[in-house]
Amino acid sequence: MPSGSSTSGVGRVIAGRYLLLHRLGGGGMGHVWLAHDQRLVCEVALKEIVFRDPAEADHEREARVARARAEARHAAGLRDHPHVATVHDVLEHEGLPWIVMEYVAGAVDLRDLVEQRGPLAPAECARIGLAVLDALTAGHQRGVLHRDVKPANILLAPDRTGAPYGRVLLTDYGISVQPSTGETRWTMASALVGTSGYLAPERATGGAPTPAADLFSLGCTLYFGVEGQGPFARASHLAELTAVVAEEPRPALRAGALGPVVHALLAKDPAARPSAAEAEAALSRIVVPQAGAYSRTQTDLGSQPQWAAPPAAPGPRHARRRVLHSALAGLLGLALAGGGVWYAVAGQDDEEGSPRPYGEGVGLARALEGGDCVLADWPGAAAFQGTPRLTVDPSCADQAPDGQVMAFVKAASAEQARAEGAARCEERTQELRGRLADVRAFAVVPTEAGFEAAGRRTACLVLGAHGPVYGPLGGYREPGTAFADTATMQRRDCVDVRSNREARLVSCAGAYDEQVLGFTRLGEDVTLTEARTESDAACAREVPPRDFGFDPSVYTAGSWTSQGPWKSGTHFVVCTVRKQNGGTMEGDEP
C-alpha cells in the first residue's frame, strides 16, 4: 500500500461527503476517482494525492501538496472557460488535499483515442487544436502557464448534440505556474518539469516557462494527433530530450493542410514560432464552414491521412484475405469527425440499369437490413483500407461474420448522406462499441444512383477490428445462446457457465454465474494455453471487481479466453466477477 494513499478504495467517504465509486485513472500526482457527492446528489471526480513510498512522502510532501493547491487555484480561475475541466473545490482529508472536479461522462483522452482508433483527420485535429489553444490563451492572459500540454491531458467527450468527441477539455494544471505573481515553483531544482517528448527545447535546456513553450507543446500534440506518434518519439526519455533540443521532428506524412502549422509551432527558436493569434488564424483556415444546403465543417480532402496501425502480412480465412492489424482509411474512404468511422462511395450503376445501393465496389444487389451479418473482403493487403466488397451471411454463424448492421441513418439526399452518414453512424454505434473489446464502426453510404434503392439511408456496421466477430452482436443475440467466441461478450453481460469451455448469455434479472466487467490484454508472447492459466490473475490486477463495488471478501475475478483473439494477435481477455464459493449471483448485484 503506497504511503499516504487512501487505506481503502471503493466505498470510502471523503470529507464526510464524497463516496468513492471506482477509480477512473491516475497520473504523476495520484489517483482520480469517480465519486458521489452525497450533499448535492451528483457525480464528481476526485483527485487524490498518492505518495508511492515513505521516502518520497518525507522528502516531497510539502511540494506535492502545494502543487495540488496550485492546480486547483489555477484551474478554478478558468472554471468558466468551455475548454477547461471545471474545478469545484480543494479540500483536506486526513492531512492531504483532494481536488473536487467536474466528472466528464463518456470522455476519452486524445492519447487513448489515437491509440485505439488511429490518427485523426487533419481538420478534426485542427478543431481540437483550436479549442486547446483557446484554453491556453485564456490562461496566458491570466498569467498561468500550463507547462504540460500533451495528448493525455486533452479530454474529448460528447457534446450537447451527442457528437461523441465534440467537447474538448484541457486538464491537469498540476505543474502549471503563474510567474508574474512570484509564487513558489514547487518542483525539485534538478528536475525537468513536463513530459520529455513534448517539452520545448528552451525548457529542456533550463530556460524559463513562457507562452511560446506551451505553443511548442501544442504543436507536438497536434503532430501526435495526426501522425499517431510524437515528433520526437524515441526509445528513452533522454533520447527524446536530445531530439527535442538538437534534432528536427520526423517529417509529417499525414498532416496535409495541418503540416505547415505544426512545422511552425515546432520551431526551435521561441521567437520564430507563431503567436497564439497567428496559430488560431492558421488552424481556423483548415476548419472552415462550407457554403451550401448542408453547411458544416469540412475536411481538406487533399490531406486525408492513411490511418495507420502496425501492418501485418495477410493470411487466408474462409478463402478471403484477412490481416492481423488494420490500417484505417484509403483512397475511397473519407474520415468524418476523426472518430474512426469510414464510408465507402465507389462504383457505378449496374450495367443493366438497376443501380446497386452502395455502388459496384460494395457489390450488394439489395439494401442492407437491420441485423444482417456481413463478410467483408477488402481490396488491398489491409482491412479498413479502401472499399470492402460485402456479402450477407443469413446464418450469422456459418462463415464467422466480420460484423453486423446495427443501425441506420436516414437522409434527405445522397449529398446529406455523404456529408453526415459517417459521423452519425459513429454516434449511433458508440454505446455498443463501448461494451465490446475490439470492434470498429463502419458506415456504408449509398451512391447517388443507389440512394432510393438503399432506402434513403446509410447502414451503420460494427465490424471486428482485427478479425471476425464470430456471431451476432448486441440485441441480436438470443438469451440462452452459447458464446462461440469472446468477441461477442459485452460489458455487463450475465453468463451461465456450463463448463470451463462453455458459457451462455442469460438475463441479468435472474440467477447467473458470472458478470462481464471489462477486458484486458495479455502479452504477445503468451500462448492461448498459458492464457487460460494466467488470465484470472491478469483480470484481478487490471479489472478488479472491487472497483465496481463488489465486496472482495465475497467475490473474485474470473476470465474467459478463446481462439479468436489469439488468431488475430490481439490477445484480448474477457474479465468477469463471480462468487468465491461458486454460488450464483442475483439481479440486484452492484
Secondary structure, 3 states (H helix, E strand, C coil): CCCCCCCCCCCCEECCCEEEEEEEEECCCEEEEEEEECCCCEEEEEEEECCCCHHHHHHHHHHHHHHHHHHHHHHHCCCCCCCECCEEEEEEECCEEEEEEECCCCCEEHHHHHHHHCCCCHHHHHHHHHHHHHHHHHHHHCCCECCCCCHHHEEEECCCCCCCCCEEEECCCCCCECHHHCCCCCCCCCCCCCCHHHCCHHHHCCCCCCHHHHHHHHHHHHHHHHHCCCCCCCCCHHHHHHHHHHCCCCCCCCCHHHHHHHHHHCCCCHHHCCCHHHHHHHHHHHCEECCCCCCCEECCHHHCCCCCCCCCCCEEECCEEECCCCCCCCCCEEECCCCCCEEECCCCCCCCCCCCCCCCCCCCCCCCCCCCEEEEECCCCCCCCCCCEEEEECCCCCCCCCEEEEEEEECCCHHHHHHHHHHHHHHHHHHHHHHCCCEEEEEECCCCCCCCCCCCEEEEEEEECCCCCCCCCHHHCCCCCECCCHHHCCCCCEEEEEECCEEEEECCCCCECEEEEEEEECCCCCCHHHHHHHHHHHHHHHCCHHHHCCCCCCEEEEEECCHHHHHHCCCEEEEEEEECCCCCECCCCC
